[in-house]
Amino acid sequence: MALRGLADAHRHLGVLPAYPFYGGPPVQPDVAARPTVAQLIADLDRERTERALVIPNYGVPDVARTFELNELVLEAADGDDRIRAGIFVSPRPQDAAYTEKALTLAGEPGVRALKTTFLLGGSAQDPACRQQLDAIFGVAAEHDLIVHVHTSPGAASDIDQVGTLVDRFGDDVKIHLVHFGGGMSGHIKLAGGRFFDWIADGKRVYTDLSWAIGFAGRWLAAEIDRRGVGYDRLLFASDEPWGDHAGELARLTAAVGDGELARHVFADNFAALYD
């Protein structure tokens, strides 16, 4: 398909400190992380990405640096109309002061999303996270923001846990399930029915296929075509610098083709959510 109008619904900005992941030496695996807005814009130009939702980089357990990057993301959105900002917030009770401050940014120009994750601890059903989750989704409803929730495997953010957020909040708040369930079981549960059941029930649920296993994109596209629903709920996301823009674009293009579904996935759905 022609790349005109290409929109990236989930990528990150900022550099994190080295960290000894999994008991190894301190490393910085996100080698394409960008520390400045100018470098981000250069990437968008090189990729021919015309619109982007940009979120602070995260993944290191000490989240102070990630919360600082909310200001950099606001700077990016303020400086280039192609960019929309996603503010990082945390459900963990130990991050409550950081999250309270971050939520005050929800009404800033250019802010269109809140990003939260259980990758660093807690869970959607943890009573200790309840107060923070209620605050996050309450602010999202107040400002009509979409909440991005990480769903990758290897953490408490599996689709059964995260799915309870859709059940609780999805009538009133738009929820983007990042990584389409985050692995084999999540893909099968979602494409096999749960994603479409939520849509039929009126839940305001969205997703992307970054990091998805190869079969998932083809199957989801086939199910959208067969059922005639869901074409307005799937978006392209690179997840740079943790994902690979060129690779994600090639895989999703192969899955959705170059017709009407592609137009929705690569451009129109982003416009509907973020413009």
C-alpha positions in Angstrom: 0.0 0.0 0.0 1.1 3.6 -0.4 2.5 5.0 2.8 0.6 8.3 2.6 -1.2 8.9 5.8 0.7 6.2 7.8 0.1 6.6 11.5 1.9 4.9 14.3 -0.4 4.4 17.3 2.3 3.4 19.9 6.0 4.4 20.1 8.3 5.6 22.8 10.5 8.6 23.5 13.5 9.0 25.9 16.5 7.1 27.1 16.5 5.0 30.2 19.5 4.2 32.5 21.2 0.9 32.1 19.7 -1.9 34.2 20.8 -5.4 35.2 17.8 -7.2 33.7 17.3 -10.9 34.7 20.3 -10.9 36.9 22.8 -10.0 34.2 25.1 -6.9 33.9 23.6 -3.4 33.4 22.5 -3.1 29.8 20.5 -0.8 27.5 18.8 -3.1 25.0 16.7 -0.4 23.4 19.5 0.8 21.2 17.3 2.9 19.0 15.9 5.0 21.9 15.9 8.7 21.1 16.7 11.3 23.8 15.4 14.3 21.9 12.3 15.5 20.1 14.5 16.4 17.1 15.7 12.8 16.7 12.2 11.5 17.0 11.0 13.8 14.2 14.0 12.7 12.1 12.8 9.1 12.5 9.3 10.0 11.5 10.5 11.7 8.4 12.8 8.8 7.5 9.9 6.3 7.9 7.4 8.6 6.2 5.3 8.3 9.4 2.7 11.1 9.1 1.1 10.8 12.6 2.3 9.2 15.9 1.2 8.7 19.4 4.3 9.1 21.5 4.7 7.6 25.1 7.6 7.9 27.5 10.0 5.0 27.4 9.8 2.6 30.3 10.9 -0.8 31.5 13.4 -0.1 34.3 11.8 -0.8 37.7 12.8 2.6 39.1 10.1 4.6 37.2 11.3 8.1 38.3 13.0 8.6 34.9 9.9 7.5 33.0 7.7 9.9 34.8 10.2 12.7 34.0 9.8 11.8 30.3 6.2 12.9 30.4 7.4 16.4 30.0 9.5 15.4 26.9 6.5 13.8 25.3 4.4 17.0 26.0 7.2 19.0 24.3 7.1 16.7 21.3 3.3 17.1 20.9 3.5 20.8 21.4 6.2 21.2 18.8 4.9 19.1 15.9 1.2 18.7 15.0 1.9 15.2 13.7 2.5 14.0 17.3 0.0 13.2 20.0 1.1 12.5 23.6 0.5 9.5 25.8 1.2 10.2 29.5 2.7 7.4 31.6 0.9 6.5 34.8 1.3 3.6 37.1 -1.2 1.3 39.0 1.4 0.5 41.7 0.7 2.1 45.1 4.3 2.9 45.6 4.1 5.2 42.5 1.0 7.0 43.7 2.6 10.4 44.1 4.1 10.2 40.6 0.8 9.1 39.1 -1.1 11.9 40.9 1.2 14.5 39.4 1.1 12.8 35.9 -2.7 12.8 35.9 -2.7 16.6 36.2 -1.3 16.7 32.7 -4.3 15.0 31.2 -5.9 18.2 30.1 -2.7 19.6 28.4 -3.0 20.3 24.6 -1.9 17.3 22.6 -2.5 14.7 25.2 -4.7 11.9 23.9 -3.8 8.8 26.0 -2.7 7.4 29.3 -0.3 4.5 29.3 -0.2 2.0 32.2 1.3 -1.4 32.7 1.7 -4.2 35.2 5.0 -5.3 33.7 6.7 -3.7 36.7 4.4 -5.1 39.3 0.8 -5.3 40.5 -2.1 -6.7 38.6 -5.5 -5.6 37.4 -7.2 -7.5 40.3 -4.7 -6.6 43.0 -6.6 -4.6 45.7 -3.5 -2.5 46.3 -3.8 -1.2 42.7 -7.5 -0.5 42.9 -7.3 3.2 44.0 -4.7 4.0 41.3 -6.7 2.2 38.6 -9.9 4.0 39.6 -8.1 7.3 39.4 -6.5 6.6 36.0 -9.7 5.5 34.4 -11.7 8.2 36.0 -9.4 10.9 34.5 -9.5 9.1 31.2 -13.3 9.3 31.2 -13.3 12.9 32.3 -10.9 14.0 29.4 -12.1 11.4 26.8 -8.6 9.8 26.7 -7.7 6.3 25.5 -6.0 4.1 28.1 -3.1 1.9 26.7 -2.5 -1.2 28.7 0.5 -3.5 28.1 -0.5 -7.2 27.6 2.8 -9.0 27.0 3.6 -12.4 28.6 6.0 -13.0 31.4 4.3 -10.6 33.8 1.0 -10.1 35.6 -0.4 -8.3 32.6 -1.8 -11.4 30.9 -5.0 -11.0 28.9 -7.2 -12.7 31.6 -6.1 -10.1 34.2 -6.1 -7.1 31.8 -9.4 -8.3 30.4 -11.1 -7.5 33.7 -10.3 -3.8 33.1 -12.2 -4.0 29.8 -15.1 -5.5 31.8 -15.0 -2.9 34.5 -14.2 0.3 32.5 -14.8 -0.5 28.9 -18.3 0.9 28.7 -17.1 4.4 29.5 -13.4 4.5 28.6 -11.6 3.6 25.4 -9.0 0.9 26.1 -6.1 -0.1 23.8 -4.8 -3.6 24.5 -1.2 -3.2 23.4 0.4 -6.3 21.7 -3.0 -8.0 21.1 -2.8 -10.1 24.2 1.0 -10.5 24.2 1.5 -14.1 23.1 0.0 -17.4 21.9 -2.7 -17.7 24.6 -3.7 -14.1 24.4 -3.9 -14.1 20.6 -6.1 -17.2 20.6 -8.4 -16.0 23.4 -8.9 -12.6 21.7 -9.1 -13.6 18.0 -11.1 -16.7 18.9 -13.9 -14.7 20.2 -13.3 -12.5 23.3 -12.2 -9.4 21.3 -15.3 -9.6 19.1 -17.6 -10.4 22.1 -16.4 -7.2 23.8 -17.2 -5.2 20.7 -20.6 -6.8 20.5 -21.2 -5.9 24.1 -20.4 -2.2 23.4 -17.0 -2.2 25.0 -14.7 0.6 23.7 -11.8 -1.7 23.0 -8.9 -1.4 20.5 -5.6 -3.2 19.8 -2.5 -3.4 17.7 -0.4 -6.3 16.5 3.1 -5.2 17.6 5.1 -8.2 18.9 2.4 -10.5 17.8 3.2 -14.1 16.7 3.0 -14.5 12.9 -0.3 -16.3 12.6 -2.2 -13.7 14.7 -2.3 -11.0 12.2 -3.6 -13.2 9.4 -6.2 -14.8 11.6 -7.4 -11.5 13.1 -7.7 -9.9 9.6 -9.7 -13.0 8.4 -12.0 -12.8 11.4 -12.7 -9.1 10.9 -13.5 -9.9 7.3 -15.7 -12.9 8.2 -17.6 -11.2 11.0 -17.8 -7.8 9.4 -16.8 -6.0 12.6 -13.5 -4.9 14.2 -12.1 -3.0 11.2 -12.3 0.2 13.2 -10.6 -1.3 16.3 -7.1 -2.3 14.9 -4.2 0.1 14.6 -0.7 0.0 13.4 2.0 0.4 16.1 5.7 0.1 15.9 6.5 0.1 19.6 9.9 1.7 18.7 12.5 1.4 20.2 11.4 -1.9 21.6 9.7 -2.9 18.4 10.9 -2.6 14.8 9.1 -0.1 12.6 10.1 -1.7 9.3 9.3 -5.2 10.4 6.0 -4.4 12.1 4.9 -2.5 9.0 5.8 -5.3 6.7 4.1 -8.0 8.8 0.9 -6.0 9.2 0.8 -5.1 5.6 1.1 -8.7 4.7 -1.8 -9.5 7.1 -4.3 -6.8 6.1 -3.4 -6.3 2.4 -3.8 -3.0 0.6 -7.6 -2.4 0.5 -10.2 -0.9 2.8 -9.0 -2.7 5.9 -5.5 -1.4 5.4 -6.8 2.2 5.0 -8.5 1.9 8.4 -5.6 0.2 10.2 -2.8 2.4 8.9 -4.6 5.8 8.9 -8.3 6.2 9.5 -8.6 4.6 12.9 -5.8 6.7 14.3 -7.5 9.8 12.9 -10.8 8.8 14.5 -9.2 8.3 17.9 -6.6 11.0 18.1 -7.9 13.9 15.9 
